[in-house]
Structures are given as structure tokens and as C-alpha cells.
Amino acid sequence: MSDKKPINDAMEHMSNIEGYPTDVDLKKLPKLLRYFGYFFICFFSISILFIIIAKLIL
């Protein structure tokens, strides 16, 4: 479980039962998923920069 401390026992029990998602560390993922994550982030970053530059030029 994560480092976050629950407010009380009921909240801890609810988080254990419902399975709240935890933070994802990209370095612990398999290589294929890691590369897909890096590609996804880079693709959208470059796309946003391209759109901004295109709007400034036109």
C-alpha cells in the first residue's frame, strides 16, 4: 500500500476492500509499457508545441 496514512480504521478498511489505485513508478513497469508511456508523453508534448508554433506562424 502507499505511504499515506488513513484517517481512521474505517477508511483503511474501505481502501483495502475497494482497491484504490496507487502511484505508478514507470521504472518498475515492464519495458514495453515504459516505452509506450514515454512515447505517449512525448507525442502529446510535441503535438502541443507543433500546434502552438503553427498558430503563431499562421
mmCIF file as gemmi writes it, N, C-alpha and C atoms, coordinates in Angstrom:
data_model
loop_
_atom_site.group_PDB
_atom_site.id
_atom_site.type_symbol
_atom_site.label_atom_id
_atom_site.label_alt_id
_atom_site.label_comp_id
_atom_site.label_asym_id
_atom_site.label_entity_id
_atom_site.label_seq_id
_atom_site.pdbx_PDB_ins_code
_atom_site.Cartn_x
_atom_site.Cartn_y
_atom_site.Cartn_z
_atom_site.occupancy
_atom_site.B_iso_or_equiv
_atom_site.pdbx_formal_charge
_atom_site.auth_seq_id
_atom_site.auth_asym_id
_atom_site.pdbx_PDB_model_num
ATOM 1 N N . MET Axp A 1 ? 0.841 -1.185 0 1 0 ? 1 A 1
ATOM 2 C CA . MET Axp A 1 ? 0 0 0 1 0 ? 1 A 1
ATOM 3 C C . MET Axp A 1 ? 0.881 1.242 0 1 0 ? 1 A 1
ATOM 4 N N . SER Axp A 2 ? 0.331 2.388 -0.239 1 0 ? 2 A 1
ATOM 5 C CA . SER Axp A 2 ? 1.095 3.618 -0.324 1 0 ? 2 A 1
ATOM 6 C C . SER Axp A 2 ? 1.486 4.121 1.063 1 0 ? 2 A 1
ATOM 7 N N . ASP Axp A 3 ? 2.265 5.201 1.094 1 0 ? 3 A 1
ATOM 8 C CA . ASP Axp A 3 ? 2.757 5.771 2.343 1 0 ? 3 A 1
ATOM 9 C C . ASP Axp A 3 ? 1.713 6.608 3.06 1 0 ? 3 A 1
ATOM 10 N N . LYS Axp A 4 ? 0.59 6.849 2.422 1 0 ? 4 A 1
ATOM 11 C CA . LYS Axp A 4 ? -0.44 7.705 3.013 1 0 ? 4 A 1
ATOM 12 C C . LYS Axp A 4 ? -1.119 6.991 4.173 1 0 ? 4 A 1
ATOM 13 N N . LYS Axp A 5 ? -1.257 7.695 5.28 1 0 ? 5 A 1
ATOM 14 C CA . LYS Axp A 5 ? -1.905 7.137 6.463 1 0 ? 5 A 1
ATOM 15 C C . LYS Axp A 5 ? -3.407 7.413 6.393 1 0 ? 5 A 1
ATOM 16 N N . PRO Axp A 6 ? -4.24 6.405 6.656 1 0 ? 6 A 1
ATOM 17 C CA . PRO Axp A 6 ? -5.692 6.637 6.642 1 0 ? 6 A 1
ATOM 18 C C . PRO Axp A 6 ? -6.123 7.464 7.845 1 0 ? 6 A 1
ATOM 19 N N . ILE Axp A 7 ? -7.261 8.138 7.699 1 0 ? 7 A 1
ATOM 20 C CA . ILE Axp A 7 ? -7.789 8.977 8.774 1 0 ? 7 A 1
ATOM 21 C C . ILE Axp A 7 ? -8.215 8.119 9.957 1 0 ? 7 A 1
ATOM 22 N N . ASN Axp A 8 ? -8.892 7.017 9.667 1 0 ? 8 A 1
ATOM 23 C CA . ASN Axp A 8 ? -9.326 6.112 10.727 1 0 ? 8 A 1
ATOM 24 C C . ASN Axp A 8 ? -9.392 4.694 10.17 1 0 ? 8 A 1
ATOM 25 N N . ASP Axp A 9 ? -9.763 3.729 11.03 1 0 ? 9 A 1
ATOM 26 C CA . ASP Axp A 9 ? -9.795 2.326 10.611 1 0 ? 9 A 1
ATOM 27 C C . ASP Axp A 9 ? -10.83 2.061 9.53 1 0 ? 9 A 1
ATOM 28 N N . ALA Axp A 10 ? -11.936 2.775 9.565 1 0 ? 10 A 1
ATOM 29 C CA . ALA Axp A 10 ? -12.976 2.567 8.561 1 0 ? 10 A 1
ATOM 30 C C . ALA Axp A 10 ? -12.475 2.963 7.172 1 0 ? 10 A 1
ATOM 31 N N . MET Axp A 11 ? -11.741 4.053 7.085 1 0 ? 11 A 1
ATOM 32 C CA . MET Axp A 11 ? -11.202 4.495 5.792 1 0 ? 11 A 1
ATOM 33 C C . MET Axp A 11 ? -10.15 3.508 5.288 1 0 ? 11 A 1
ATOM 34 N N . GLU Axp A 12 ? -9.351 2.969 6.191 1 0 ? 12 A 1
ATOM 35 C CA . GLU Axp A 12 ? -8.347 1.981 5.801 1 0 ? 12 A 1
ATOM 36 C C . GLU Axp A 12 ? -9.025 0.711 5.271 1 0 ? 12 A 1
ATOM 37 N N . HIS Axp A 13 ? -10.054 0.271 5.962 1 0 ? 13 A 1
ATOM 38 C CA . HIS Axp A 13 ? -10.796 -0.916 5.534 1 0 ? 13 A 1
ATOM 39 C C . HIS Axp A 13 ? -11.441 -0.679 4.164 1 0 ? 13 A 1
ATOM 40 N N . MET Axp A 14 ? -12.041 0.486 3.971 1 0 ? 14 A 1
ATOM 41 C CA . MET Axp A 14 ? -12.686 0.792 2.697 1 0 ? 14 A 1
ATOM 42 C C . MET Axp A 14 ? -11.657 0.822 1.561 1 0 ? 14 A 1
ATOM 43 N N . SER Axp A 15 ? -10.487 1.399 1.807 1 0 ? 15 A 1
ATOM 44 C CA . SER Axp A 15 ? -9.472 1.44 0.755 1 0 ? 15 A 1
ATOM 45 C C . SER Axp A 15 ? -8.936 0.047 0.447 1 0 ? 15 A 1
ATOM 46 N N . ASN Axp A 16 ? -8.862 -0.82 1.449 1 0 ? 16 A 1
ATOM 47 C CA . ASN Axp A 16 ? -8.424 -2.195 1.198 1 0 ? 16 A 1
ATOM 48 C C . ASN Axp A 16 ? -9.463 -2.97 0.396 1 0 ? 16 A 1
ATOM 49 N N . ILE Axp A 17 ? -10.731 -2.783 0.698 1 0 ? 17 A 1
ATOM 50 C CA . ILE Axp A 17 ? -11.793 -3.507 0.015 1 0 ? 17 A 1
ATOM 51 C C . ILE Axp A 17 ? -11.973 -3.004 -1.414 1 0 ? 17 A 1
ATOM 52 N N . GLU Axp A 18 ? -12.032 -1.67 -1.587 1 0 ? 18 A 1
ATOM 53 C CA . GLU Axp A 18 ? -12.295 -1.095 -2.907 1 0 ? 18 A 1
ATOM 54 C C . GLU Axp A 18 ? -11.061 -1.087 -3.795 1 0 ? 18 A 1
ATOM 55 N N . GLY Axp A 19 ? -9.88 -1.109 -3.222 1 0 ? 19 A 1
ATOM 56 C CA . GLY Axp A 19 ? -8.653 -1.155 -4.018 1 0 ? 19 A 1
ATOM 57 C C . GLY Axp A 19 ? -8.354 0.144 -4.729 1 0 ? 19 A 1
ATOM 58 N N . TYR Axp A 20 ? -8.178 1.213 -3.984 1 0 ? 20 A 1
ATOM 59 C CA . TYR Axp A 20 ? -7.82 2.487 -4.585 1 0 ? 20 A 1
ATOM 60 C C . TYR Axp A 20 ? -6.485 2.376 -5.32 1 0 ? 20 A 1
ATOM 61 N N . PRO Axp A 21 ? -6.344 3.033 -6.472 1 0 ? 21 A 1
ATOM 62 C CA . PRO Axp A 21 ? -5.083 2.949 -7.213 1 0 ? 21 A 1
ATOM 63 C C . PRO Axp A 21 ? -3.953 3.662 -6.472 1 0 ? 21 A 1
ATOM 64 N N . THR Axp A 22 ? -2.76 3.169 -6.66 1 0 ? 22 A 1
ATOM 65 C CA . THR Axp A 22 ? -1.582 3.782 -6.05 1 0 ? 22 A 1
ATOM 66 C C . THR Axp A 22 ? -0.796 4.514 -7.123 1 0 ? 22 A 1
ATOM 67 N N . ASP Axp A 23 ? 0.206 5.251 -6.711 1 0 ? 23 A 1
ATOM 68 C CA . ASP Axp A 23 ? 1.06 5.96 -7.651 1 0 ? 23 A 1
ATOM 69 C C . ASP Axp A 23 ? 1.848 4.95 -8.485 1 0 ? 23 A 1
ATOM 70 N N . VAL Axp A 24 ? 2.058 5.282 -9.755 1 0 ? 24 A 1
ATOM 71 C CA . VAL Axp A 24 ? 2.767 4.382 -10.658 1 0 ? 24 A 1
ATOM 72 C C . VAL Axp A 24 ? 4.194 4.872 -10.817 1 0 ? 24 A 1
ATOM 73 N N . ASP Axp A 25 ? 5.147 3.967 -10.622 1 0 ? 25 A 1
ATOM 74 C CA . ASP Axp A 25 ? 6.55 4.266 -10.855 1 0 ? 25 A 1
ATOM 75 C C . ASP Axp A 25 ? 6.923 3.653 -12.199 1 0 ? 25 A 1
ATOM 76 N N . LEU Axp A 26 ? 7.222 4.503 -13.195 1 0 ? 26 A 1
ATOM 77 C CA . LEU Axp A 26 ? 7.483 3.999 -14.542 1 0 ? 26 A 1
ATOM 78 C C . LEU Axp A 26 ? 8.692 3.07 -14.591 1 0 ? 26 A 1
ATOM 79 N N . LYS Axp A 27 ? 9.644 3.231 -13.688 1 0 ? 27 A 1
ATOM 80 C CA . LYS Axp A 27 ? 10.841 2.398 -13.726 1 0 ? 27 A 1
ATOM 81 C C . LYS Axp A 27 ? 10.567 0.962 -13.291 1 0 ? 27 A 1
ATOM 82 N N . LYS Axp A 28 ? 9.449 0.708 -12.63 1 0 ? 28 A 1
ATOM 83 C CA . LYS Axp A 28 ? 9.114 -0.645 -12.189 1 0 ? 28 A 1
ATOM 84 C C . LYS Axp A 28 ? 8.226 -1.378 -13.179 1 0 ? 28 A 1
ATOM 85 N N . LEU Axp A 29 ? 7.77 -0.692 -14.223 1 0 ? 29 A 1
ATOM 86 C CA . LEU Axp A 29 ? 6.91 -1.317 -15.223 1 0 ? 29 A 1
ATOM 87 C C . LEU Axp A 29 ? 7.744 -2.118 -16.223 1 0 ? 29 A 1
ATOM 88 N N . PRO Axp A 30 ? 7.137 -3.065 -16.924 1 0 ? 30 A 1
ATOM 89 C CA . PRO Axp A 30 ? 7.857 -3.77 -17.999 1 0 ? 30 A 1
ATOM 90 C C . PRO Axp A 30 ? 8.303 -2.779 -19.072 1 0 ? 30 A 1
ATOM 91 N N . LYS Axp A 31 ? 9.364 -3.142 -19.792 1 0 ? 31 A 1
ATOM 92 C CA . LYS Axp A 31 ? 9.952 -2.223 -20.777 1 0 ? 31 A 1
ATOM 93 C C . LYS Axp A 31 ? 8.957 -1.774 -21.832 1 0 ? 31 A 1
ATOM 94 N N . LEU Axp A 32 ? 8.12 -2.689 -22.308 1 0 ? 32 A 1
ATOM 95 C CA . LEU Axp A 32 ? 7.164 -2.329 -23.36 1 0 ? 32 A 1
ATOM 96 C C . LEU Axp A 32 ? 6.203 -1.244 -22.864 1 0 ? 32 A 1
ATOM 97 N N . LEU Axp A 33 ? 5.669 -1.393 -21.665 1 0 ? 33 A 1
ATOM 98 C CA . LEU Axp A 33 ? 4.762 -0.379 -21.125 1 0 ? 33 A 1
ATOM 99 C C . LEU Axp A 33 ? 5.5 0.927 -20.828 1 0 ? 33 A 1
ATOM 100 N N . ARG Axp A 34 ? 6.731 0.811 -20.37 1 0 ? 34 A 1
ATOM 101 C CA . ARG Axp A 34 ? 7.53 2.005 -20.096 1 0 ? 34 A 1
ATOM 102 C C . ARG Axp A 34 ? 7.749 2.809 -21.379 1 0 ? 34 A 1
ATOM 103 N N . TYR Axp A 35 ? 8.154 2.113 -22.442 1 0 ? 35 A 1
ATOM 104 C CA . TYR Axp A 35 ? 8.386 2.808 -23.713 1 0 ? 35 A 1
ATOM 105 C C . TYR Axp A 35 ? 7.102 3.399 -24.279 1 0 ? 35 A 1
ATOM 106 N N . PHE Axp A 36 ? 5.99 2.679 -24.121 1 0 ? 36 A 1
ATOM 107 C CA . PHE Axp A 36 ? 4.706 3.208 -24.568 1 0 ? 36 A 1
ATOM 108 C C . PHE Axp A 36 ? 4.366 4.475 -23.789 1 0 ? 36 A 1
ATOM 109 N N . GLY Axp A 37 ? 4.603 4.5 -22.486 1 0 ? 37 A 1
ATOM 110 C CA . GLY Axp A 37 ? 4.347 5.688 -21.666 1 0 ? 37 A 1
ATOM 111 C C . GLY Axp A 37 ? 5.203 6.867 -22.1 1 0 ? 37 A 1
ATOM 112 N N . TYR Axp A 38 ? 6.5 6.591 -22.334 1 0 ? 38 A 1
ATOM 113 C CA . TYR Axp A 38 ? 7.387 7.662 -22.79 1 0 ? 38 A 1
ATOM 114 C C . TYR Axp A 38 ? 6.955 8.178 -24.161 1 0 ? 38 A 1
ATOM 115 N N . PHE Axp A 39 ? 6.586 7.263 -25.065 1 0 ? 39 A 1
ATOM 116 C CA . PHE Axp A 39 ? 6.129 7.667 -26.394 1 0 ? 39 A 1
ATOM 117 C C . PHE Axp A 39 ? 4.877 8.521 -26.293 1 0 ? 39 A 1
ATOM 118 N N . PHE Axp A 40 ? 3.933 8.104 -25.466 1 0 ? 40 A 1
ATOM 119 C CA . PHE Axp A 40 ? 2.667 8.812 -25.289 1 0 ? 40 A 1
ATOM 120 C C . PHE Axp A 40 ? 2.913 10.232 -24.789 1 0 ? 40 A 1
ATOM 121 N N . ILE Axp A 41 ? 3.756 10.383 -23.782 1 0 ? 41 A 1
ATOM 122 C CA . ILE Axp A 41 ? 4.057 11.701 -23.215 1 0 ? 41 A 1
ATOM 123 C C . ILE Axp A 41 ? 4.768 12.579 -24.245 1 0 ? 41 A 1
ATOM 124 N N . CYS Axp A 42 ? 5.76 12.011 -24.935 1 0 ? 42 A 1
ATOM 125 C CA . CYS Axp A 42 ? 6.496 12.784 -25.938 1 0 ? 42 A 1
ATOM 126 C C . CYS Axp A 42 ? 5.616 13.177 -27.117 1 0 ? 42 A 1
ATOM 127 N N . PHE Axp A 43 ? 4.773 12.253 -27.558 1 0 ? 43 A 1
ATOM 128 C CA . PHE Axp A 43 ? 3.902 12.54 -28.701 1 0 ? 43 A 1
ATOM 129 C C . PHE Axp A 43 ? 2.981 13.716 -28.404 1 0 ? 43 A 1
ATOM 130 N N . PHE Axp A 44 ? 2.348 13.715 -27.233 1 0 ? 44 A 1
ATOM 131 C CA . PHE Axp A 44 ? 1.433 14.808 -26.915 1 0 ? 44 A 1
ATOM 132 C C . PHE Axp A 44 ? 2.18 16.111 -26.654 1 0 ? 44 A 1
ATOM 133 N N . SER Axp A 45 ? 3.364 16.036 -26.072 1 0 ? 45 A 1
ATOM 134 C CA . SER Axp A 45 ? 4.148 17.253 -25.85 1 0 ? 45 A 1
ATOM 135 C C . SER Axp A 45 ? 4.555 17.885 -27.176 1 0 ? 45 A 1
ATOM 136 N N . ILE Axp A 46 ? 5.041 17.068 -28.088 1 0 ? 46 A 1
ATOM 137 C CA . ILE Axp A 46 ? 5.46 17.58 -29.399 1 0 ? 46 A 1
ATOM 138 C C . ILE Axp A 46 ? 4.249 18.072 -30.188 1 0 ? 46 A 1
ATOM 139 N N . SER Axp A 47 ? 3.124 17.386 -30.078 1 0 ? 47 A 1
ATOM 140 C CA . SER Axp A 47 ? 1.907 17.826 -30.77 1 0 ? 47 A 1
ATOM 141 C C . SER Axp A 47 ? 1.444 19.19 -30.275 1 0 ? 47 A 1
ATOM 142 N N . ILE Axp A 48 ? 1.472 19.392 -28.977 1 0 ? 48 A 1
ATOM 143 C CA . ILE Axp A 48 ? 1.062 20.684 -28.41 1 0 ? 48 A 1
ATOM 144 C C . ILE Axp A 48 ? 2.015 21.786 -28.866 1 0 ? 48 A 1
ATOM 145 N N . LEU Axp A 49 ? 3.319 21.512 -28.847 1 0 ? 49 A 1
ATOM 146 C CA . LEU Axp A 49 ? 4.282 22.504 -29.329 1 0 ? 49 A 1
ATOM 147 C C . LEU Axp A 49 ? 4.064 22.808 -30.807 1 0 ? 49 A 1
ATOM 148 N N . PHE Axp A 50 ? 3.814 21.791 -31.602 1 0 ? 50 A 1
ATOM 149 C CA . PHE Axp A 50 ? 3.576 21.995 -33.022 1 0 ? 50 A 1
ATOM 150 C C . PHE Axp A 50 ? 2.338 22.846 -33.264 1 0 ? 50 A 1
ATOM 151 N N . ILE Axp A 51 ? 1.283 22.602 -32.52 1 0 ? 51 A 1
ATOM 152 C CA . ILE Axp A 51 ? 0.053 23.4 -32.672 1 0 ? 51 A 1
ATOM 153 C C . ILE Axp A 51 ? 0.299 24.845 -32.28 1 0 ? 51 A 1
ATOM 154 N N . ILE Axp A 52 ? 1.023 25.073 -31.205 1 0 ? 52 A 1
ATOM 155 C CA . ILE Axp A 52 ? 1.322 26.445 -30.762 1 0 ? 52 A 1
ATOM 156 C C . ILE Axp A 52 ? 2.155 27.166 -31.816 1 0 ? 52 A 1
ATOM 157 N N . ILE Axp A 53 ? 3.178 26.509 -32.339 1 0 ? 53 A 1
ATOM 158 C CA . ILE Axp A 53 ? 4.032 27.134 -33.349 1 0 ? 53 A 1
ATOM 159 C C . ILE Axp A 53 ? 3.251 27.391 -34.632 1 0 ? 53 A 1
ATOM 160 N N . ALA Axp A 54 ? 2.395 26.46 -35.028 1 0 ? 54 A 1
ATOM 161 C CA . ALA Axp A 54 ? 1.599 26.636 -36.25 1 0 ? 54 A 1
ATOM 162 C C . ALA Axp A 54 ? 0.643 27.812 -36.115 1 0 ? 54 A 1
ATOM 163 N N . LYS Axp A 55 ? 0.075 28 -34.928 1 0 ? 55 A 1
ATOM 164 C CA . LYS Axp A 55 ? -0.844 29.129 -34.735 1 0 ? 55 A 1
ATOM 165 C C . LYS Axp A 55 ? -0.099 30.465 -34.721 1 0 ? 55 A 1
ATOM 166 N N . LEU Axp A 56 ? 1.135 30.464 -34.257 1 0 ? 56 A 1
ATOM 167 C CA . LEU Axp A 56 ? 1.914 31.703 -34.265 1 0 ? 56 A 1
ATOM 168 C C . LEU Axp A 56 ? 2.331 32.089 -35.678 1 0 ? 56 A 1
ATOM 169 N N . ILE Axp A 57 ? 2.629 31.11 -36.505 1 0 ? 57 A 1
ATOM 170 C CA . ILE Axp A 57 ? 3.072 31.377 -37.871 1 0 ? 57 A 1
ATOM 171 C C . ILE Axp A 57 ? 1.901 31.804 -38.74 1 0 ? 57 A 1
ATOM 172 N N . LEU Axp A 58 ? 0.768 31.13 -38.596 1 0 ? 58 A 1
ATOM 173 C CA . LEU Axp A 58 ? -0.372 31.424 -39.472 1 0 ? 58 A 1
ATOM 174 C C . LEU Axp A 58 ? -1.208 32.496 -38.916 1 0 ? 58 A 1
